[in-house]
Each structure stands twice: as structure tokens, then as C-alpha cells.
Amino acid sequence: MIIPVTDAADPRLADYFKLTDVALRRRIEVPRGLFMAESAEVITRALDAGLAPYSLLMAPRWVDASSQLISRLDPAVPVYVGEEALLRSVTGFHIHRGAIAAMRRPEPRELTALTRDARRLAVIEDVVDHTNLGAIFRSAAGLSVDAVALTPRCADPLYRRSVRVSMGTVFQVPWARIVPWPGALAGLKEAGWHVAALAPLPDAVCLDRFTAHLPARLVMLLGTEGDGLSAHSLELADTVVQIPMSHGVDSLNVAAAAAVAFWATRQAD
């Protein structure tokens, strides 16, 4: 349903207000049960994953180009169309990727459901940068990681930037919060998972050596951008693994390290 809009104060556009204000969006999105999907490709992946939109917002020049996407929507879903200056005043940025959609959040998953048939699980501890988190999900999807578990302090993978950086792959990789933390990690070990913590420590095993004999059920544990893994996480690890580095570089960015680890362990599939 195409609906022209001409007023930035139109209450029907409230879901799109100040999308660049992270603190504001945290207070709005989860309580309202929504998240933002930006670009036709990402919205399409959300629809493919069975997620439902509340509404779409786009500029007039994108309506014809998005006809196939619009045709997939329930006729009752409004597609608000306004001039680009108006949309920028509402959202706080220039929508240059065709469209943005306010989507219904999926129901939270339980970790036990994710791990029942899984063989490779990425556990991400306290990564708060949305760009890094989105990149981790994209690598997880592309390199066949079965599921992702996030500690309670991790960023929201359904925040707009995470979704955009992941190119919508956050909808394809099952994920859940791992609670209680770190108790649930101990529970995974008891269930037969081998926990490999990625950390550049002096006594760590080289990734090449570790992947020569991969365990049947593998947890890859990656830590926050600054301090890395916490002491209690390292204590629970069965093996500490490091990526071999050169030229005096001690470690990789967490998203890059995740991609390397996921690629190196893909033979477990």
C-alpha cells in the first residue's frame, strides 16, 4: 500500500525517528518489538527468513525499482513514500540504499534449541561494536557456522548497523543470548562441547596445529574488542588457540579473527 507522506512530524513515521541516535533507539526498538532493515537486499533476506514488516519507507525514485519487493508484502503493510529531504529529517541520515523497513522482532531463541544438532558454535563475549558484530555474523553465515551465542553484554545484532554490515545474514544464522554467563559455558562443556578460546597468549596452541584434529563439537570463543576474553572465560576453555601473526602485530580485530577461525575450522562440517 503506497502512502505519500509530506510531514516529518507525521505520527505514522514514528518508528523511523532519529535512527542514528543509538541510545534513543535502544529505548525504543526492543520495547516496541521492532528493528530496522536497510536496503532492498537486506529487507528481502528478512522476508525470506519469515520475518514480517510493520512498514517501509522510501523516496519516490526507488518505488519502481523496488516493485518486486513491494509485491511480496501483505497489501495491508504501508509503504511510506516521501522526498529525500523529508526522509533525512526524520531518520537523521540519507537513505541511499533504496528503502528501509521497520520489521517485527523474532521471538528470542533458547540456546538449547540452537545447540541440539549443531557441531560448530561461535560464542561472542561482550562485543559491543555493532560493525564488528555484523561482520562476525556475515562470516558465520558464509563459513557455515551452525549458530552464534552472545553474552548478555554483547551489542544487539538486530541494531540497524549490525544488520546492514551483516548484509542481512543475521537472519540466516540462528543466535541466542547465552545465560547465565559464564555458567552456560560450563554447561556446554558438560554436554560434550570442546571450548577453544581465541587469545594471543604465550602458551596458546597455533590455529594450524589445532585444526589438524578438530573435536566433534566445537565452541569458538571470541572476546571483546579491547580487552579480549575475560579471565573466567579463559579458565573454562579446554584449549587456548592463537592465530599466527607476523611483523610485530600481536592480534587481529575480533571480526577478522572470527573470519579466520571460522574458515580454518570449516573442515569440521
Sequence and secondary structure as in RCSB ss.txt:
>XXXX:A:sequence
MIIPVTDAADPRLADYFKLTDVALRRRIEVPRGLFMAESAEVITRALDAGLAPYSLLMAPRWVDASSQLISRLDP
AVPVYVGEEALLRSVTGFHIHRGAIAAMRRPEPRELTALTRDARRLAVIEDVVDHTNLGAIFRSAAGLSVDAVAL
TPRCADPLYRRSVRVSMGTVFQVPWARIVPWPGALAGLKEAGWHVAALAPLPDAVCLDRFTAHLPARLVMLLGTE
GDGLSAHSLELADTVVQIPMSHGVDSLNVAAAAAVAFWATRQAD
>XXXX:A:secstr
 EEE   TT GGGGGGTTTT HHHHHHHHHHHTEEEEESHHHHHHHHHTT  EEEEEE GGGTTTTHHHHHTS T
TS EEE  HHHHHHHHSS   SS EEEEE      HHHHHSS SEEEEE S   HHHHHHHHHHHHHTT  EEEE
 TTS  TTSHHHHHHTTTGGGTS EEE  STTHHHHHHHHTT EEEEE   TT EEHHHHGGG  SSEEEEE BT
TTBS HHHHHH SEEEE    TT     HHHHHHHHHHHTGGG 
